[in-house]
Amino acid sequence: MVTARITLDRSAEIAPVNPRIFGSFVEHLGRCVYDGIYEPTHPTANQDGFRQDVLDLVRELGTTTIRYPGGNFVSGYRWEDGVGPRESRPKRLDLAWHSLETNEVGVDEFAKWCKAADSELMMAVNLGTRGVDAALDLLEYTNHPGGTHLSDLRAKNGSPEPYDIRMWCLGNEMDGPWQVGHMSADDYGKIAGRTASAMKMLDPTLELVVCGSSGSQMPTFGDWERIVLEHTYDSVDYISCHAYYQERNRDLGSFLASSLDMQYFIETVVATADHVKHKLRGKKTINISFDEWNIWYLEEHMLKSEEKREDWPYAPRLLEDVYSVADAVVLGNLLITLLQHSDRVTSASLAQLVNVIAPIVTEPGGPAWRQTTFFPFATTAALAKGRVIRPMISAPSYDTKAYGGAALVDAVATLDDEAGKAAVFLVNRSQDEPITVELDVRGLGSFGSVRASSLHDEDVYAKNTLEDQNRVALRPNDSARVDGGTLTVTLPPVSWTALDLG
């Protein structure tokens, strides 16, 4: 049997675990909002029309922040459409997703939903078709205590207390030709800089996210970050990264190593941001908000979207990927990579939350259930506490077509001294071999027990569906043993594993 060795030591601290790493994303896209979180006729709907069964799953998932309302949708969005009496709200054509937007859910409803979901609201402003005025108006509406036209309007609409939204995204994917209002890095940097400066005149304590590249494959990648940050460095706090991964051409080996691209993406953006910092003699450090990341079979959806559509449907079934065990293992590995870079990636949003490329799926009038990807996210969010520890990994490697050599095992650990607990998260990328991992945990402290759980199936393409909602689940891994300062566990092929030490 293949063997790997990992050494863990408390001195190899990367950074404290930032809860915002476990954020998610709700966009007015397909059935994410309507028939997803909001379905007034559902048997579990509360008085505000939100599905309680979905809320229960969101809380179980452990999301800490929710980015809203987009995404591509925000680049044509008029936030004023979604406030006030529902019967007076206008219906609009959403150019981003060729759909009809009824505005039944807007900022007031969503802020209330976030509170019920125990999540922090992360708001995006429209810099595609709008600009400084609209951003300032939305900020005043949401955050000002009262005594002004817009803050009093919020109170009149049922929310006398301000929402105190801390994180704000300055537009979305403005480097993408698909974006309404797409512009060059220079043009975007200028409007983002003006908007950021104005917003901080109202509240200097805001945390602002400027748009980075929508993927490391973009032809402007690198130059985009540099130019945008040269315009905005003094006024913003984060630059965004967006990345989606899928298995291509039945190349499972490369797919399982997708985190290598995420690592490259993060490290390149960090280097670019630090270059601008030194060039401008900056005093602060720009961190990364990886506020869109997931598995997304985008190429297949693009082929479908080439079909000409004459209608503008309400809440159509769009981008509803059904995820496999392999997809969940890769997602777990991407989350490991985010934690490995938690010194600079201090916010992240799994895109999206419900129905649309999501860990939670619903049927109108029917059940809500967990996709395979639900399990590694929920388990990591529950166990990763304290500070992140960088492991020393010695493992065999294999060759991939996309990324060259990749280790068969990847891992990260967290240590919570206050609770006297630790956690280790591991993946086995081997397609046919179980791997025994020997972990030297003496450097973390003394632990008398270990609970291990693995996501694995003999069929790496097994999925949870409406007909079989519990086909795949996280199951106990009885191989884990602690003997002195050595923890031994066997990882099944194509698996994600969590170790809970106490």
C-alpha positions as CSV (number, residue, x, y, z in Angstrom):
1,M,0.0,0.0,0.0
2,V,1.2,3.5,-0.8
3,T,2.3,5.5,2.2
4,A,2.5,9.2,2.9
5,R,3.9,11.1,5.9
6,I,2.8,14.4,7.4
7,T,4.4,16.4,10.2
8,L,2.4,18.9,12.1
9,D,3.9,21.5,14.4
10,R,2.2,24.5,16.1
11,S,5.1,26.7,15.2
12,A,4.2,26.4,11.5
13,E,1.2,28.8,11.9
14,I,-0.1,30.4,8.7
15,A,-2.7,32.7,10.2
16,P,-5.8,32.6,12.5
17,V,-8.8,30.9,10.9
18,N,-10.9,33.7,9.5
19,P,-14.6,32.7,9.6
20,R,-15.2,34.7,6.4
21,I,-13.4,31.9,4.5
22,F,-16.7,30.0,4.8
23,G,-18.8,32.5,2.9
24,S,-21.3,31.8,0.1
25,F,-23.1,33.7,-2.6
26,V,-26.8,34.4,-3.5
27,E,-27.5,35.9,-6.9
28,H,-30.7,36.7,-8.7
29,L,-30.0,33.9,-11.2
30,G,-32.2,31.0,-12.1
31,R,-33.8,29.4,-9.0
32,C,-31.3,30.6,-6.4
33,V,-33.6,33.2,-4.9
34,Y,-37.1,32.3,-6.4
35,D,-38.0,28.7,-5.7
36,G,-34.7,28.5,-3.8
37,I,-34.5,30.5,-0.6
38,Y,-37.9,32.2,-1.3
39,E,-41.1,30.2,-2.0
40,P,-44.1,31.7,-0.2
41,T,-46.4,28.8,-1.1
42,H,-44.0,26.1,0.2
43,P,-45.3,24.2,3.3
44,T,-42.3,25.3,5.3
45,A,-42.4,29.0,4.3
46,N,-42.3,31.5,7.1
47,Q,-44.3,34.7,7.2
48,D,-41.7,36.4,4.9
49,G,-42.0,33.7,2.3
50,F,-38.6,32.1,3.0
51,R,-38.3,28.3,3.1
52,Q,-37.4,27.1,6.6
53,D,-36.1,23.8,5.4
54,V,-33.6,25.7,3.3
55,L,-32.7,27.9,6.2
56,D,-32.0,24.9,8.3
57,L,-29.6,23.5,5.7
58,V,-27.9,26.8,5.3
59,R,-27.2,27.0,9.0
60,E,-26.0,23.4,8.9
61,L,-23.7,24.3,6.0
62,G,-22.1,26.9,8.3
63,T,-22.0,29.9,5.9
64,T,-20.7,33.0,7.6
65,T,-21.0,35.6,4.9
66,I,-23.4,35.8,1.9
67,R,-22.4,37.9,-1.2
68,Y,-25.5,39.5,-2.8
69,P,-27.2,40.2,-5.3
70,G,-24.5,39.2,-7.9
71,G,-22.7,38.3,-9.8
72,N,-23.4,39.3,-13.4
73,F,-26.9,40.3,-12.3
74,V,-25.7,43.3,-10.3
75,S,-24.2,45.0,-13.3
76,G,-27.7,45.9,-14.5
77,Y,-29.5,46.1,-11.2
78,R,-31.4,49.1,-9.8
79,W,-31.5,48.5,-6.1
80,E,-34.5,50.9,-5.6
81,D,-36.7,48.4,-7.5
82,G,-36.5,46.0,-4.6
83,V,-37.7,48.2,-1.8
84,G,-41.1,49.3,-0.7
85,P,-44.5,47.6,-1.1
86,R,-44.1,44.4,-3.2
87,E,-47.2,45.2,-5.3
88,S,-45.5,48.5,-6.4
89,R,-42.2,47.0,-7.5
90,P,-41.4,47.0,-11.2
91,K,-40.7,43.9,-13.2
92,R,-37.4,44.2,-15.2
93,L,-35.6,42.3,-17.9
94,D,-32.4,40.9,-16.6
95,L,-29.9,41.0,-19.4
96,A,-27.2,38.9,-17.6
97,W,-29.3,35.7,-17.5
98,H,-32.1,36.5,-20.0
99,S,-34.7,36.3,-17.4
100,L,-37.6,38.3,-15.9
101,E,-36.9,39.9,-12.5
102,T,-39.9,40.6,-10.4
103,N,-38.0,42.2,-7.5
104,E,-40.1,40.3,-4.9
105,V,-36.9,40.0,-2.9
106,G,-34.7,43.0,-2.4
107,V,-32.2,44.4,0.1
108,D,-34.6,44.6,3.0
109,E,-35.9,41.0,2.6
110,F,-32.4,39.6,2.0
111,A,-31.0,41.4,5.0
112,K,-33.7,39.9,7.1
113,W,-33.0,36.4,5.6
114,C,-29.3,36.8,6.3
115,K,-30.0,37.4,10.0
116,A,-32.2,34.3,10.1
117,A,-29.4,32.4,8.4
118,D,-26.8,33.6,11.0
119,S,-24.7,35.1,8.1
120,E,-23.1,38.4,7.5
121,L,-24.4,40.3,4.4
122,M,-21.8,41.2,1.8
123,M,-23.3,43.7,-0.6
124,A,-22.3,44.4,-4.3
125,V,-22.9,47.7,-6.0
126,N,-23.6,48.2,-9.7
127,L,-20.6,49.7,-11.5
128,G,-21.7,48.3,-14.9
129,T,-24.6,50.6,-15.8
130,R,-24.5,52.9,-12.7
131,G,-21.8,54.4,-10.5
132,V,-21.0,56.7,-7.5
133,D,-24.5,58.1,-6.9
134,A,-26.3,54.8,-6.8
135,A,-23.6,53.3,-4.6
136,L,-23.8,56.2,-2.1
137,D,-27.6,56.0,-2.1
138,L,-27.6,52.3,-1.3
139,L,-25.0,52.8,1.4
140,E,-27.1,55.5,3.0
141,Y,-30.2,53.4,2.8
142,T,-28.6,50.4,4.4
143,N,-26.2,51.8,6.9
144,H,-27.2,55.4,8.0
145,P,-29.0,55.4,11.4
146,G,-31.7,57.9,10.4
147,G,-32.7,61.5,9.8
148,T,-32.1,61.5,6.1
149,H,-34.4,60.8,3.2
150,L,-33.0,57.3,2.4
151,S,-32.4,56.1,6.0
152,D,-35.9,57.3,6.9
153,L,-37.2,55.4,3.8
154,R,-35.6,52.2,5.1
155,A,-37.4,52.8,8.5
156,K,-40.7,53.4,6.6
157,N,-40.1,50.1,4.8
158,G,-40.0,48.3,8.1
159,S,-36.3,48.4,9.2
160,P,-35.7,51.3,11.6
161,E,-32.3,49.8,12.6
162,P,-29.4,50.1,10.0
163,Y,-28.0,46.9,8.5
164,D,-24.4,48.0,9.2
165,I,-23.1,46.2,6.1
166,R,-19.3,46.1,6.4
167,M,-18.1,44.4,3.2
168,W,-18.9,45.9,-0.2
169,C,-18.0,44.7,-3.7
170,L,-17.3,47.4,-6.2
171,G,-19.0,45.8,-9.2
172,N,-18.5,42.3,-10.6
173,E,-16.2,40.8,-13.1
174,M,-15.7,44.0,-15.0
175,D,-12.9,42.4,-17.0
176,G,-15.3,40.0,-18.7
177,P,-16.8,40.9,-22.2
178,W,-20.0,39.1,-21.0
179,Q,-20.5,41.7,-18.3
180,V,-23.1,44.5,-18.8
181,G,-21.0,47.6,-18.8
182,H,-17.7,45.7,-19.4
183,M,-14.8,48.1,-19.5
184,S,-11.0,48.3,-19.6
185,A,-8.8,48.0,-16.5
186,D,-8.0,51.7,-16.8
187,D,-11.7,52.8,-17.1
188,Y,-12.8,50.4,-14.3
189,G,-10.0,51.4,-12.0
190,K,-11.0,55.0,-12.3
191,I,-14.7,54.5,-11.5
192,A,-13.9,52.0,-8.8
193,G,-11.5,54.5,-7.3
194,R,-14.0,57.3,-7.3
195,T,-16.7,55.1,-5.9
196,A,-14.5,53.7,-3.1
197,S,-13.3,57.2,-2.1
198,A,-16.8,58.5,-2.0
199,M,-18.1,55.6,0.1
200,K,-15.3,56.0,2.6
201,M,-16.2,59.7,2.9
202,L,-19.5,58.4,4.3
203,D,-17.9,55.6,6.4
204,P,-14.1,55.2,6.5
205,T,-14.4,51.8,8.3
206,L,-16.0,50.1,5.3
207,E,-14.2,47.1,3.8
208,L,-14.2,47.5,0.0
209,V,-13.5,44.8,-2.6
210,V,-12.2,45.8,-6.0
211,C,-12.7,43.5,-9.0
212,G,-9.8,41.4,-9.9
213,S,-9.7,38.9,-12.8
214,S,-12.6,36.6,-13.3
215,G,-10.2,33.8,-13.9
216,S,-6.5,33.1,-14.2
217,Q,-7.0,32.2,-17.9
218,M,-8.2,35.7,-18.8
219,P,-5.9,37.4,-21.4
220,T,-5.7,40.5,-19.2
221,F,-4.8,38.6,-16.0
222,G,-2.0,40.2,-14.1
223,D,-2.1,43.5,-16.0
224,W,-5.7,43.9,-14.9
225,E,-4.8,43.6,-11.2
226,R,-1.9,46.0,-11.5
227,I,-3.7,48.7,-13.3
228,V,-6.9,48.5,-11.2
229,L,-4.9,48.6,-7.9
230,E,-2.8,51.5,-9.1
231,H,-6.1,53.5,-9.3
232,T,-7.6,52.2,-6.1
233,Y,-4.9,51.0,-3.7
234,D,-5.4,53.7,-1.0
235,S,-9.2,53.3,-1.0
236,V,-9.8,49.5,-1.1
237,D,-9.0,46.6,1.2
238,Y,-9.4,43.5,-0.9
239,I,-9.0,42.5,-4.5
240,S,-11.3,39.7,-5.7
241,C,-10.4,36.3,-7.4
242,H,-13.0,34.2,-9.2
243,A,-12.3,30.6,-10.3
244,Y,-14.4,27.6,-11.4
245,Y,-13.2,24.1,-12.2
246,Q,-14.6,21.1,-14.0
247,E,-13.5,17.7,-15.4
248,R,-12.6,18.1,-19.1
249,N,-12.3,15.3,-21.6
250,R,-12.7,12.6,-18.9
251,D,-9.3,13.7,-17.5
252,L,-10.0,12.9,-13.9
253,G,-6.3,13.1,-12.9
254,S,-6.0,16.7,-13.9
255,F,-9.4,17.6,-12.4
256,L,-8.3,16.2,-9.0
257,A,-5.3,18.5,-9.1
258,S,-7.4,21.6,-9.8
259,S,-6.2,23.2,-6.6
260,L,-2.8,23.8,-8.2
261,D,-4.4,26.3,-10.5
262,M,-6.1,28.0,-7.5
263,Q,-2.7,28.1,-5.7
264,Y,-1.1,29.7,-8.8
265,F,-3.9,32.2,-9.0
266,I,-3.7,33.3,-5.4
267,E,0.1,33.6,-5.4
268,T,0.2,35.6,-8.6
269,V,-2.4,38.1,-7.4
270,V,-0.6,38.4,-4.0
271,A,2.7,39.1,-5.9
272,T,1.0,41.7,-8.1
273,A,-0.7,43.4,-5.2
274,D,2.6,43.6,-3.3
275,H,4.3,45.0,-6.3
276,V,1.8,47.8,-6.5
277,K,2.2,48.4,-2.7
278,H,5.9,48.9,-3.1
279,K,5.6,50.9,-6.3
280,L,3.1,53.3,-4.5
281,R,5.0,53.2,-1.2
282,G,1.8,51.9,0.3
283,K,1.5,51.3,4.1
284,K,-1.2,48.7,4.1
285,T,-1.5,45.2,2.6
286,I,-4.3,44.3,0.1
287,N,-5.8,40.9,0.9
288,I,-7.8,38.6,-1.4
289,S,-11.5,38.1,-1.4
290,F,-12.0,34.8,-3.3
291,D,-15.6,35.7,-3.6
292,E,-16.6,33.2,-6.4
293,W,-15.2,29.7,-6.4
294,N,-16.8,26.3,-7.1
295,I,-17.1,23.3,-9.5
296,W,-19.1,24.5,-12.5
297,Y,-19.6,22.6,-15.8
298,L,-19.6,25.9,-17.6
299,E,-18.6,24.5,-21.1
300,E,-21.7,22.3,-21.2
301,H,-23.9,25.2,-20.1
302,M,-22.4,27.5,-22.7
303,L,-23.3,25.1,-25.4
304,K,-26.9,25.1,-24.2
305,S,-27.0,28.9,-24.0
306,E,-26.1,29.3,-27.7
307,E,-29.7,28.3,-28.4
308,K,-31.6,31.4,-29.2
309,R,-34.3,32.3,-26.6
310,E,-37.2,34.5,-27.5
311,D,-38.9,34.5,-24.1
312,W,-37.9,36.1,-20.8
313,P,-38.7,33.4,-18.2
314,Y,-39.2,33.8,-14.5
315,A,-36.9,31.8,-12.3
316,P,-35.8,29.3,-15.0
317,R,-33.8,26.2,-14.2
318,L,-30.3,27.5,-15.1
319,L,-26.8,26.1,-14.2
320,E,-28.2,23.4,-12.0
321,D,-25.2,21.1,-11.9
322,V,-25.7,17.8,-10.1
323,Y,-22.4,17.0,-8.3
324,S,-20.5,13.8,-8.0
325,V,-18.2,12.3,-5.4
326,A,-15.2,13.5,-7.6
327,D,-16.6,17.0,-7.7
328,A,-16.9,17.0,-3.9
329,V,-13.4,15.8,-3.4
330,V,-12.0,18.6,-5.6
331,L,-14.2,21.1,-3.7
332,G,-12.8,19.9,-0.4
333,N,-9.3,20.3,-1.9
334,L,-10.0,23.8,-3.0
335,L,-11.1,24.6,0.5
336,I,-7.8,23.2,1.8
337,T,-6.0,25.5,-0.6
338,L,-7.9,28.6,0.7
339,L,-7.0,27.7,4.2
340,Q,-3.3,27.1,3.2
341,H,-3.3,30.8,2.0
342,S,-5.3,32.2,4.9
343,D,-2.6,34.8,5.6
344,R,-3.8,36.6,2.5
345,V,-7.1,35.1,1.5
346,T,-9.3,36.4,4.3
347,S,-12.7,36.2,2.7
348,A,-14.2,33.7,0.3
349,S,-17.6,32.9,-1.2
350,L,-18.7,29.5,-2.5
351,A,-20.8,30.3,-5.5
352,Q,-23.7,29.7,-5.2
353,L,-25.8,28.6,-2.3
354,V,-29.1,27.1,-3.5
355,N,-29.9,25.3,-6.8
356,V,-27.5,27.2,-9.0
357,I,-24.2,25.3,-8.9
358,A,-25.0,24.9,-5.3
359,P,-24.5,22.5,-2.3
360,I,-28.3,22.7,-1.6
361,V,-31.0,21.7,-4.0
362,T,-34.8,22.2,-3.8
363,E,-37.9,21.2,-5.6
364,P,-40.9,23.6,-5.8
365,G,-43.4,22.5,-3.2
366,G,-41.1,19.6,-2.4
367,P,-37.9,18.7,-0.5
368,A,-34.5,20.3,-0.1
369,W,-31.4,18.1,0.1
370,R,-27.7,18.1,0.3
371,Q,-25.5,17.7,-2.7
372,T,-22.2,15.8,-2.4
373,T,-20.3,19.1,-2.2
374,F,-22.3,20.0,1.0
375,F,-20.3,17.7,3.2
376,P,-16.7,18.9,2.9
377,F,-17.8,22.5,3.2
378,A,-20.0,21.9,6.2
379,T,-17.5,19.7,8.0
380,T,-14.6,22.1,7.4
381,A,-16.6,25.1,8.5
382,A,-17.6,23.2,11.7
383,L,-14.1,21.9,12.6
384,A,-11.7,24.5,11.4
385,K,-11.1,26.7,14.5
386,G,-8.2,28.6,16.1
387,R,-5.3,28.9,13.7
388,V,-4.2,27.3,10.5
389,I,-1.1,25.1,10.6
390,R,1.0,24.4,7.5
391,P,1.8,20.6,7.2
392,M,5.0,19.2,6.0
393,I,3.9,16.5,3.5
394,S,6.0,13.7,2.0
395,A,3.9,11.8,-0.5
396,P,4.3,10.2,-4.0
397,S,3.3,12.3,-7.0
398,Y,1.7,11.6,-10.3
399,D,1.7,13.3,-13.7
400,T,-1.3,15.4,-14.9
401,K,-1.9,16.7,-18.4
402,A,-3.0,20.1,-17.2
403,Y,-0.6,20.8,-14.3
404,G,2.4,18.6,-14.5
405,G,3.3,16.8,-11.3
406,A,0.9,16.7,-8.4
407,A,1.2,15.1,-5.0
408,L,-1.2,12.2,-4.4
409,V,-2.0,13.6,-0.9
410,D,-2.8,17.2,0.1
411,A,-3.7,18.4,3.5
412,V,-4.0,21.3,6.0
413,A,-4.6,21.5,9.7
414,T,-6.1,23.8,12.3
415,L,-5.3,24.0,16.0
416,D,-7.7,25.4,18.6
417,D,-5.7,25.7,21.9
418,E,-8.6,27.2,23.8
419,A,-10.8,24.2,23.2
420,G,-7.9,21.7,23.2
421,K,-8.8,20.4,19.8
422,A,-7.2,20.1,16.3
423,A,-8.5,19.2,12.9
424,V,-6.8,17.8,9.8
425,F,-8.3,17.8,6.3
426,L,-6.9,15.5,3.6
427,V,-7.4,14.4,0.1
428,N,-6.3,11.3,-1.8
429,R,-6.0,12.1,-5.5
430,S,-5.1,8.5,-6.4
431,Q,-7.8,7.0,-8.7
432,D,-7.1,3.4,-7.7
433,E,-5.0,3.1,-4.6
434,P,-5.8,3.7,-0.9
435,I,-3.1,5.6,0.8
436,T,-2.0,5.1,4.5
437,V,-1.0,8.4,6.0
438,E,1.2,8.6,9.1
439,L,0.8,12.0,10.8
440,D,3.3,13.1,13.4
441,V,1.1,15.2,15.7
442,R,3.5,15.6,18.6
443,G,4.1,19.2,17.7
444,L,0.5,20.0,18.2
445,G,0.1,18.7,21.7
446,S,-1.4,15.6,23.3
447,F,-4.7,14.2,21.9
448,G,-6.3,11.1,23.3
449,S,-9.0,10.6,20.7
450,V,-9.6,10.9,16.9
451,R,-12.8,10.8,14.9
452,A,-12.3,10.4,11.2
453,S,-14.9,10.8,8.4
454,S,-14.4,10.3,4.7
455,L,-16.3,11.2,1.5
456,H,-15.8,8.3,-0.8
457,D,-17.7,5.9,-3.0
458,E,-16.8,3.0,-5.2
459,D,-18.4,5.0,-8.0
460,V,-16.6,8.3,-8.2
461,Y,-19.5,9.7,-10.3
462,A,-22.2,8.8,-7.7
463,K,-24.5,11.7,-7.0
464,N,-27.4,12.7,-4.7
465,T,-30.6,13.2,-6.7
466,L,-34.3,13.9,-6.2
467,E,-34.9,10.1,-6.5
468,D,-32.0,9.2,-4.2
469,Q,-31.1,12.1,-2.0
470,N,-28.8,10.2,0.4
471,R,-26.8,8.1,-2.1
472,V,-23.6,9.9,-1.0
473,A,-22.8,11.0,2.5
474,L,-19.8,11.6,4.8
475,R,-19.2,8.3,6.6
476,P,-17.0,7.2,9.5
477,N,-13.5,6.1,8.6
478,D,-12.7,3.4,11.2
479,S,-9.0,3.1,10.2
480,A,-7.9,6.1,12.2
481,R,-5.7,5.3,15.2
482,V,-3.6,7.4,17.6
483,D,-0.5,5.7,19.0
484,G,1.6,8.0,21.1
485,G,2.4,11.0,18.9
486,T,1.5,9.2,15.6
487,L,-1.9,9.3,14.0
488,T,-2.4,6.7,11.2
489,V,-5.3,6.8,8.8
490,T,-6.1,5.1,5.5
491,L,-7.5,7.3,2.8
492,P,-9.7,5.6,0.2
493,P,-9.0,6.4,-3.5
494,V,-10.5,9.7,-4.7
495,S,-11.5,10.7,-1.2
496,W,-11.8,13.7,1.1
497,T,-11.2,13.0,4.9
498,A,-11.6,15.1,8.0
499,L,-9.9,14.2,11.3
500,D,-11.2,15.6,14.5
501,L,-8.7,15.4,17.4
502,G,-9.5,16.0,21.0
